[in-house]
Amino acid sequence: MAALIEEYALLSDLRTGPLVSRNGSVDWLCFPRFDSPSVFSRILGTDDHGHWLLAPSEPGAEVVGRGYIDSTFVLQTTWKTSGGKVLVTDFMPLGGEGSSLVRRVTGVEGSVRIHQALRIRPGYSTALPWVSRVRDSGSSSAPVLLAMAGPDALALRGPHLPQAHAHGHEGEFPISQGEQADFELRWFPSHRPLPPAVDVDAALDEATDYWGRWGSHCRQDGVYAGVVKRSLLVLRALTHFETSGIVAAPTTSLPEDFGGPRNWDYRYCWLRDAALTLESMLTHGYETEALQWRNWLLRALAGDPEQMQIMYGVGGERELPERELDHLPGYEDSRPVRIGNAAVSQFQADVVGEVMVALERLRMAGGKEDHFSWALQQALLGFVEKHFNDKDFGLWEMRGEAQYFTHSRVMMWAAFNSGIRAVQIHGLPGDARKWEHLRERLREEIMREGFDRSIHSFTQTYGGRQTDAALLVMPQVGFLPYNDKHMLGTVARLEQELLTDDGLLLRYRTESGVDGLEPGEHPFLACSFWLVEQYARTDRHVAAKTLMDKLVGFANELGLLSEEYATDEGRMAGNFPQAFSHLTLVRAADAMHGVDRLSLAVDSLEFSGRASEGLGPE
């Protein structure tokens, strides 16, 4: 059985993101990219679906320390047994042509026996690889465990290689004080020769140095500075170093409702997440990264706007067909396990607005448009105009009927508003008069159709009476002030309708059937972070701090958040770690600290192209 979601740690080499459980098992790993097929799938099944365990063999062994080295994704776990203590260091080397996972065992006190179990299952555990022992091509000629299946090859190097056992490999070895054992699991294409071994000492120094330098650029003060920094690091860790595509999460099918069908593949790049990440990076001292995310957005959107998607593969791939993996039982029997995402083909009218708002804030901070970037944005506004009267499936990717979602209509307003500002403030060419007309039509329509005077609240859909946490985005994009009476009435209605007994905000009432799925889910953390922002901006400081502290307290000891939190069970739910949760955490902390995102009142942003140091955009 897989561990609790909050017991996992994320590793990253800016290509992929394995999860390591508190008990020392790597239960999820996709090679070579975030969205590649997994080679370890235990988190969605059993031991036989692939994992790599490295931990003391003594049944009573206890974890007495666990954490990342400073601002890194180098994980250190200290184990204590009756015979002594050991330190296990897990990390992924950065740079180079391939991906490796390195695990170092160091004897701290006495002597401890270490148990190792390895089951490699490529292709989401559809392939049983051919495993053999070969001699290393390097000067050591040490034995290497080589596994091959179709296009995938994995090589395990180390001083104590496990022995074949029941379609896997297992073994034990002693480690005493002062001794050290390094293991490297290297993926490479099966048609290529075995790559050389990693210099573990050098790779560890490089990884620690890279993450430390990247984190040192974070611009944030205040009581929440630490969680903001870790959240920004998570966003960086979920970003591919070559393409700059950011995945929503490194996992698929971790359930929103345990035992239910709300299990989705989040290993893709949503335009919305990329836009919000751009803004967060810009606000916190990562101007070069903001430009990198802008470039990914523009590349993904290039072409006919009619072919625009809401999400893409890490490299901008368009084909993300959804299918179910019936051979995997799912996390705690939550079926189906899905790969791909059918929402890719949905029309979501808010997406262009998300992109345009982010790019406008980039301009406000000094970012320059070129002939390609502004022309593409003009084309996107033309797309919004063409689909002015079309219904959509909304921010939450409803699988029911298309409707006029109030949040989507507000984001269309925001798209035109950003275009108008580009002309009037930044002197860019464009038909501002036409966009002003369309913007005002939308404002009048939203106030007429999206606001129910009988309940003094905006509603989820035109003509409906239920609310939606996404309505909290309205003041964030400038549609209304945070303290406007219409917003305050909406907040009161949200508190009445969607606030749980534990003080967290639901997205909407799933019992309404609006999403076309069986009812039932736990509170999305992003919604409650939005509520913190609303409270902070309207001087409800006690409520803001109370809720913020509760939400931050849901993070595990490594500072990682999932998509949802099951308050009735006191545990995380949904894909993990979730970019959207960390993005909204950063926004909420900014609101608590008084950062004005609408005007981007930050210190001396200059796009001088801060030099990259080491790997990728630094």
C-alpha positions in Angstrom: 0.0 0.0 0.0 1.3 3.5 -0.9 2.1 6.0 1.8 0.0 8.9 2.7 0.4 11.7 0.1 1.9 14.0 2.7 4.6 11.5 3.5 6.2 11.9 0.0 9.1 14.2 -0.9 9.7 15.6 -4.4 13.1 15.4 -6.1 13.8 17.2 -9.4 16.4 17.5 -12.1 14.3 20.0 -14.0 13.3 17.2 -16.3 11.2 14.9 -14.1 10.0 14.6 -10.5 10.1 11.4 -8.6 8.4 10.9 -5.2 10.2 9.3 -2.3 8.1 8.1 0.7 9.0 8.7 4.3 9.8 5.0 4.6 12.5 5.2 1.9 10.7 4.0 -1.2 10.7 5.7 -4.5 7.1 5.0 -5.5 6.7 7.2 -8.5 9.2 8.0 -11.3 8.7 8.9 -14.9 11.8 8.8 -17.2 13.0 10.9 -18.9 10.3 13.7 -18.6 7.5 14.6 -16.3 5.0 13.3 -18.8 6.9 10.2 -19.8 5.5 6.7 -18.9 6.4 5.7 -15.4 9.0 3.1 -14.4 7.9 3.1 -10.8 4.1 3.1 -10.2 3.7 1.8 -6.7 1.9 4.9 -5.6 -1.0 3.8 -7.9 -0.8 0.1 -7.0 1.4 -2.3 -5.2 5.1 -3.3 -4.8 4.8 -5.3 -8.0 4.0 -2.1 -10.0 7.5 -0.8 -9.5 9.5 0.9 -6.7 12.9 1.3 -5.2 13.2 0.8 -1.5 16.4 1.7 0.4 16.0 1.6 4.2 17.1 -0.2 7.4 16.0 -3.8 7.5 15.2 -3.7 11.2 11.4 -3.6 11.7 11.6 -1.0 14.5 13.8 1.4 12.5 12.7 5.0 13.1 13.0 8.2 11.0 14.4 10.8 13.4 15.1 13.5 10.9 14.0 14.4 7.4 14.4 17.5 5.3 15.9 19.2 2.3 19.4 20.7 2.5 18.6 24.5 2.8 16.9 25.8 -0.4 17.4 22.6 -2.4 15.7 19.4 -3.5 18.5 17.3 -2.0 16.6 15.2 0.5 18.2 13.9 3.7 16.6 11.2 5.9 18.2 10.1 9.2 17.3 6.6 10.5 17.8 5.3 14.0 17.9 1.6 14.8 19.0 -0.5 17.8 22.4 -0.8 16.3 23.1 2.8 15.2 22.2 5.6 12.8 22.4 6.1 9.1 21.8 9.1 6.8 20.2 8.5 3.3 20.7 11.4 0.8 18.5 11.3 -2.2 18.9 13.7 -5.2 18.9 14.1 -8.9 22.0 15.4 -10.7 21.4 18.5 -12.8 22.7 19.0 -16.3 24.2 16.5 -18.6 22.4 14.5 -21.3 20.4 12.1 -19.2 18.5 11.6 -16.0 19.8 9.8 -12.9 18.5 9.2 -9.4 21.3 9.0 -6.8 20.9 7.5 -3.3 23.8 7.8 -0.8 23.8 5.8 2.4 26.2 7.1 5.1 27.0 5.5 8.4 26.6 7.9 11.3 26.7 5.8 14.4 27.3 2.1 15.1 26.3 -0.4 12.4 23.0 -0.7 10.5 21.8 -3.3 8.0 20.2 -1.8 4.9 17.5 -3.5 2.9 17.2 -2.8 -0.8 14.3 -3.8 -3.0 14.1 -2.9 -6.7 11.3 -3.6 -9.1 11.6 -1.8 -12.5 8.3 -1.7 -14.4 8.5 0.6 -17.5 5.5 1.8 -19.4 3.2 2.4 -16.4 4.0 -1.1 -15.2 3.0 -2.8 -18.5 6.5 -4.2 -19.2 8.6 -6.7 -17.3 12.2 -5.8 -18.3 15.0 -8.1 -19.2 17.6 -7.7 -16.4 21.2 -8.8 -16.7 24.5 -8.1 -15.0 27.1 -6.5 -17.2 30.5 -5.0 -16.6 30.8 -1.2 -16.5 32.4 0.4 -19.5 34.5 2.7 -17.2 37.9 2.0 -15.7 36.4 0.2 -12.6 34.7 -2.6 -14.7 32.4 -2.9 -11.7 29.2 -4.9 -12.2 26.1 -3.0 -13.3 22.4 -4.1 -13.1 21.0 -3.4 -16.6 17.3 -3.5 -17.3 15.8 -3.2 -20.8 12.3 -3.0 -22.1 11.5 -1.6 -25.5 12.8 2.0 -25.8 13.8 2.2 -22.1 17.1 1.1 -20.4 18.0 1.6 -16.8 21.3 0.9 -15.1 21.8 0.5 -11.4 25.3 1.1 -10.1 26.5 0.6 -6.6 28.7 -1.4 -4.3 26.0 -3.8 -3.1 23.8 -4.7 -6.1 20.6 -6.6 -5.1 20.0 -10.2 -6.3 17.2 -11.5 -8.5 14.1 -12.3 -6.4 10.5 -12.8 -7.5 10.5 -10.7 -10.7 12.5 -8.1 -8.9 15.8 -7.7 -7.0 16.4 -7.6 -3.3 19.4 -7.6 -0.9 20.9 -6.4 2.3 24.2 -4.9 3.3 25.8 -3.5 6.5 26.9 0.1 6.8 29.0 1.2 9.7 30.0 4.6 11.1 32.2 6.5 8.6 31.3 4.2 5.7 29.4 5.3 2.6 27.6 3.5 -0.2 26.4 5.4 -3.4 23.8 4.0 -5.8 22.9 5.6 -9.1 19.9 4.6 -11.2 20.4 5.9 -14.7 17.9 6.0 -17.5 19.0 6.0 -21.2 17.5 5.1 -24.5 17.9 1.3 -25.0 19.5 1.7 -28.5 22.4 3.7 -27.0 25.5 2.4 -25.1 25.7 2.4 -21.3 26.5 6.0 -20.2 29.4 6.6 -17.8 28.8 6.7 -14.1 28.0 10.0 -12.4 30.7 11.5 -10.1 28.4 11.6 -7.0 30.5 14.0 -5.0 30.6 16.5 -7.8 27.0 16.0 -8.8 25.9 16.6 -5.2 27.9 19.8 -4.9 26.5 21.0 -8.2 22.9 20.3 -7.3 23.2 21.9 -3.8 25.0 24.9 -5.3 22.4 25.4 -8.1 19.3 25.2 -5.9 21.0 27.4 -3.3 21.9 30.1 -5.8 18.5 30.0 -7.4 16.7 30.3 -4.0 19.0 33.2 -3.0 17.4 35.4 -5.6 13.9 35.2 -3.9 12.7 38.7 -3.0 10.3 38.3 -0.1 10.1 39.5 3.5 7.6 39.0 6.3 6.4 36.1 8.4 5.7 33.9 5.4 8.9 34.4 3.5 10.0 30.8 4.1 6.9 29.2 2.6 6.9 31.6 -0.3 10.5 30.7 -1.1 9.8 27.0 -0.9 6.7 27.5 -3.1 8.7 29.3 -5.7 11.3 26.5 -5.6 8.5 24.0 -6.2 7.4 26.0 -9.2 11.0 25.9 -10.5 11.3 22.2 -9.8 8.2 21.5 -11.9 9.6 23.4 -14.8 11.5 21.7 -17.7 14.9 23.4 -18.0 14.9 23.3 -21.8 11.3 24.1 -22.8 10.3 26.2 -19.7 7.0 24.3 -19.6 5.6 24.0 -16.1 3.6 20.9 -15.2 0.6 21.3 -12.9 1.9 18.4 -10.8 4.4 15.6 -11.4 1.7 12.9 -10.8 -1.4 11.5 -12.3 -4.6 10.1 -10.7 -4.0 10.9 -7.0 -7.6 11.1 -6.1 -9.6 14.2 -5.2 -12.0 11.9 -3.4 -10.6 8.6 -2.0 -12.1 5.7 -3.8 -13.9 7.9 -6.3 -13.5 8.6 -10.0 -12.1 12.2 -9.8 -8.6 11.2 -10.8 -6.8 13.2 -13.4 -3.4 13.5 -15.1 -1.7 16.7 -14.2 1.6 16.1 -15.8 1.0 18.7 -18.5 1.4 22.4 -19.0 -1.7 24.6 -18.6 -1.6 28.0 -20.1 -3.3 29.3 -16.9 -0.6 27.9 -14.7 2.2 29.3 -16.9 0.6 32.7 -16.9 0.3 32.8 -13.1 3.8 31.4 -12.6 5.1 34.2 -14.8 3.5 36.8 -12.6 4.7 35.2 -9.3 8.3 34.9 -10.6 8.2 38.5 -11.8 7.0 39.7 -8.4 9.7 37.9 -6.5 12.9 38.7 -8.3 13.0 36.2 -11.1 12.8 38.5 -14.1 14.7 36.2 -16.4 12.5 33.2 -15.5 9.4 35.4 -16.2 10.7 36.0 -19.7 11.3 32.2 -20.1 7.8 31.4 -19.2 6.5 34.1 -21.5 8.4 32.5 -24.3 6.9 29.1 -23.6 3.5 30.7 -23.6 4.1 32.4 -26.9 5.5 29.2 -28.5 2.6 27.2 -27.3 0.1 29.7 -28.6 1.8 30.3 -32.0 -0.3 29.4 -35.0 -4.0 29.7 -35.6 -5.8 30.9 -32.5 -8.7 28.7 -33.4 -6.4 25.7 -32.6 -5.5 27.1 -29.2 -5.6 24.5 -26.4 -5.9 25.0 -22.6 -2.9 22.7 -22.0 0.1 21.2 -23.9 2.8 18.7 -23.3 6.1 19.7 -21.7 7.5 20.5 -25.1 4.4 22.1 -26.5 2.9 18.8 -27.8 -0.8 19.0 -28.7 -1.9 15.4 -28.7 -2.7 14.4 -25.1 -5.4 11.7 -25.5 -7.0 10.4 -22.3 -7.1 6.7 -21.6 -7.6 4.5 -18.6 -5.0 2.1 -17.2 -7.2 -0.8 -16.0 -4.2 -2.8 -14.8 -3.4 -0.3 -12.1 -5.8 -0.5 -9.0 -5.2 3.2 -8.2 -4.2 5.0 -5.1 -6.2 3.4 -2.3 -8.4 1.8 -4.9 -9.4 5.1 -6.5 -10.3 4.1 -10.1 -9.8 4.8 -12.9 -6.1 5.6 -13.3 -5.9 8.0 -16.2 -3.1 9.2 -18.5 -3.7 12.0 -20.9 -6.4 14.6 -20.3 -9.6 14.9 -22.3 -10.0 18.5 -21.1 -7.4 19.4 -23.6 -10.1 19.8 -26.2 -12.4 22.0 -24.1 -13.2 25.6 -24.8 -12.4 27.6 -21.7 -13.1 31.2 -22.3 -11.0 32.5 -19.4 -7.6 31.3 -20.7 -6.8 34.2 -23.0 -7.6 36.6 -20.2 -5.2 34.8 -17.9 -2.5 35.1 -20.5 -3.2 38.7 -21.4 -3.2 39.8 -17.8 0.1 38.2 -17.1 1.7 39.7 -20.2 0.3 43.1 -19.3 2.0 42.9 -15.9 5.2 41.9 -17.6 5.0 45.1 -19.7 4.3 47.2 -16.6 7.6 45.9 -15.1 9.6 46.8 -18.2 9.3 43.8 -20.4 9.4 44.7 -24.1 7.2 43.3 -26.8 8.5 42.4 -30.2 6.9 42.0 -33.6 5.9 38.4 -32.8 4.7 38.7 -29.2 2.3 41.6 -29.7 1.0 40.4 -33.0 0.1 37.1 -31.4 -1.7 38.9 -28.5 -3.7 40.9 -31.0 -4.7 37.6 -32.7 -5.8 36.2 -29.3 -8.0 39.2 -28.8 -9.5 38.6 -32.2 -10.2 35.0 -31.0 -12.0 36.3 -27.9 -14.1 38.6 -30.1 -15.0 35.8 -32.5 -16.1 33.6 -29.6 -17.8 36.5 -27.7 -21.1 34.7 -27.6 -19.9 31.2 -27.0 -20.5 29.2 -23.9 -17.6 27.3 -22.3 -16.7 24.7 -19.7 -15.1 27.0 -17.2 -12.0 27.2 -15.1 -12.8 23.9 -13.4 -12.9 22.0 -16.6 -16.5 20.9 -16.2 -17.5 17.7 -17.9 -21.1 18.6 -18.0 -22.8 21.0 -20.4 -21.2 24.2 -21.6 -22.6 27.3 -19.9 -21.9 31.0 -19.5 -19.6 30.9 -16.5 -19.4 34.3 -14.8 -15.6 33.9 -14.1 -15.0 33.1 -17.7 -16.8 36.3 -18.9 -14.8 38.4 -16.4 -11.6 37.0 -17.8 -12.7 37.9 -21.3 -13.3 41.4 -19.9 -9.7 41.3 -18.5 -8.3 40.2 -21.9 -9.8 43.3 -23.6 -8.8 45.5 -20.7 -5.2 44.4 -21.0 -5.2 45.1 -24.8 -6.6 48.6 -24.2 -3.8 49.3 -21.6 -1.2 48.0 -24.1 -2.3 50.7 -26.6 -3.0 53.5 -24.2 -0.1 53.1 -21.8 2.6 51.3 -23.8 1.9 52.8 -27.2 1.4 49.6 -29.0 -0.7 49.5 -32.2 -4.3 48.2 -31.9 -8.0 49.0 -32.2 -8.5 50.2 -28.6 -11.8 51.8 -29.5 -13.3 48.5 -30.6 -11.8 46.7 -27.5 -13.3 49.4 -25.3 -16.7 48.7 -26.8 -16.4 45.0 -26.3 -15.1 45.5 -22.7 -18.0 47.7 -21.8 -20.5 45.2 -23.3 -19.1 42.5 -21.1 -19.1 44.6 -18.0 -22.8 45.5 -18.5 -23.6 41.9 -19.3 -21.8 40.5 -16.3 -23.5 42.9 -13.9 -26.9 42.2 -15.4 -26.6 38.4 -15.9 -24.0 37.3 -13.5 -25.2 39.1 -10.4 -28.3 37.9 -8.5 -29.7 40.8 -6.6 -32.0 38.6 -4.6 -29.0 37.0 -2.9 -26.7 40.0 -3.4 -24.0 37.9 -5.0 -22.3 37.0 -8.2 -23.2 33.5 -9.3 -21.3 30.6 -10.9 -23.3 30.8 -14.1 -25.7 33.2 -15.8 -29.2 32.5 -14.5 -27.9 30.2 -11.8 -28.1 30.7 -8.0 -25.1 28.8 -6.7 -21.7 30.5 -6.2 -18.2 29.5 -7.1 -14.9 30.2 -5.4 -13.5 31.4 -8.8 -15.5 34.5 -8.3 -12.8 35.7 -5.9 -10.6 36.3 -8.9 -12.7 39.2 -10.1 -10.9 41.9 -8.0 -7.5 40.3 -8.7 -7.8 41.3 -12.4 -9.3 44.7 -11.6 -12.9 44.1 -12.6 -14.1 45.5 -9.2 -12.3 46.7 -6.1 -11.9 44.1 -3.4 -14.1 46.2 -1.1 -16.9 46.8 -3.7 -20.3 46.1 -2.2 -21.0 43.5 -4.9 -17.8 41.7 -4.0 -18.4 41.9 -0.3 -21.9 40.4 -0.8 -20.4 37.7 -2.9 -17.9 36.9 -0.2 -20.6 36.7 2.4 -22.5 34.3 0.1 -19.4 32.2 -0.5 -18.9 31.9 3.3 -22.5 30.8 3.8 -22.6 28.4 0.9 -19.1 26.9 0.4 -17.2 27.3 3.7 -16.8 24.0 5.4 -17.1 23.4 9.2 -13.3 23.4 9.3 -13.1 26.9 7.7 -12.0 25.9 4.2 -13.6 26.9 1.0 -15.0 24.5 -1.6 -14.8 25.2 -5.3 -18.6 24.8 -5.7 -21.2 22.4 -4.6 -20.6 19.2 -6.6 -24.1 18.0 -5.6 -25.5 20.4 -8.3 -24.3 18.1 -11.0 -22.8 21.1 -13.0 -19.6 19.2 -13.6 -21.2 16.0 -15.0 -19.5 13.8 -12.3 -20.5 12.0 -9.2 -20.6 14.4 -6.2 -17.9 14.5 -3.6 -14.5 16.2 -3.2 -12.4 17.8 -0.6 -11.7 21.6 -0.4 -9.2 22.9 -3.0 -6.5 24.7 -1.2 -6.2 27.3 -3.9 -9.8 28.5 -3.2 -9.0 29.1 0.5 -5.7 30.9 -0.4 -7.9 33.2 -2.7 -10.1 33.9 0.3 -7.0 34.8 2.4 -6.2 37.4 -0.3 -9.7 38.8 -0.3 -9.7 39.1 3.5 -6.2 40.7 3.6 -7.2 43.3 0.9 -10.4 44.3 2.8 -8.7 44.7 6.2 -10.0 41.5 7.7 -6.6 40.8 9.0 -7.4 38.5 11.9 -9.5 36.3 9.6 -6.8 36.4 6.9 -4.0 35.4 9.4 -6.1 32.6 11.0 -6.9 31.0 7.6 -3.4 31.5 6.2 -1.8 29.9 9.2 -4.2 26.9 9.0 -3.4 26.5 5.3 0.3 26.8 5.7 0.0 24.2 8.5 -1.3 21.7 6.0 2.1 21.5 4.2 4.2 18.6 5.1 7.6 19.0 6.9 9.2 19.7 3.5 6.8 22.6 2.7 4.9 20.7 0.0 1.2 21.0 -0.7 -1.3 18.9 -2.6 -4.3 20.0 -4.5 -6.8 19.4 -1.7 -7.0 18.7 2.0 -9.4 16.2 3.5 -10.1 17.9 6.8 -12.4 15.0 8.0 -9.4 12.6 7.7 -6.6 15.1 8.4 -4.7 14.3 5.3 -3.8 15.6 1.8 -5.7 14.6 -1.3 -5.2 15.1 -5.1 -2.1 15.3 -7.2 1.1 16.3 -5.4 2.8 18.6 -5.1 0.4 20.9 -6.9 1.6 24.1 -8.7 -1.7 25.8 -8.4 -1.7 25.5 -4.6 1.7 26.9 -4.3 0.9 29.7 -6.8 -2.1 30.8 -4.7 -0.1 30.5 -1.5 2.4 33.1 -3.0 -0.4 35.4 -3.9 -2.0 35.1 -0.4 1.3 35.8 1.3 1.9 38.8 -1.0 -1.5 40.2 0.0 -0.7 39.6 3.7 2.6 41.5 3.2 1.0 44.3 1.2 2.5 43.6 -2.2 0.5 45.4 -4.8 0.3 43.0 -7.7 -2.0 45.2 -9.8 0.6 47.9 -10.2 3.5 45.5 -9.7 5.1 47.9 -7.2 8.4 46.0 -6.9 11.9 47.1 -6.7 13.7 48.3 -9.9 12.8 45.5 -12.3 15.1 45.7 -15.2 15.2 43.1 -17.9 18.9 43.1 -18.3 19.0 39.4 -19.0 20.6 38.3 -15.7 23.2 35.8 -16.7 22.3 32.1 -16.5 24.4 30.3 -14.0 24.7 26.5 -14.5 21.6 24.8 -15.8 18.7 26.5 -17.6 17.4 30.0 -16.8 19.0 31.1 -13.6 
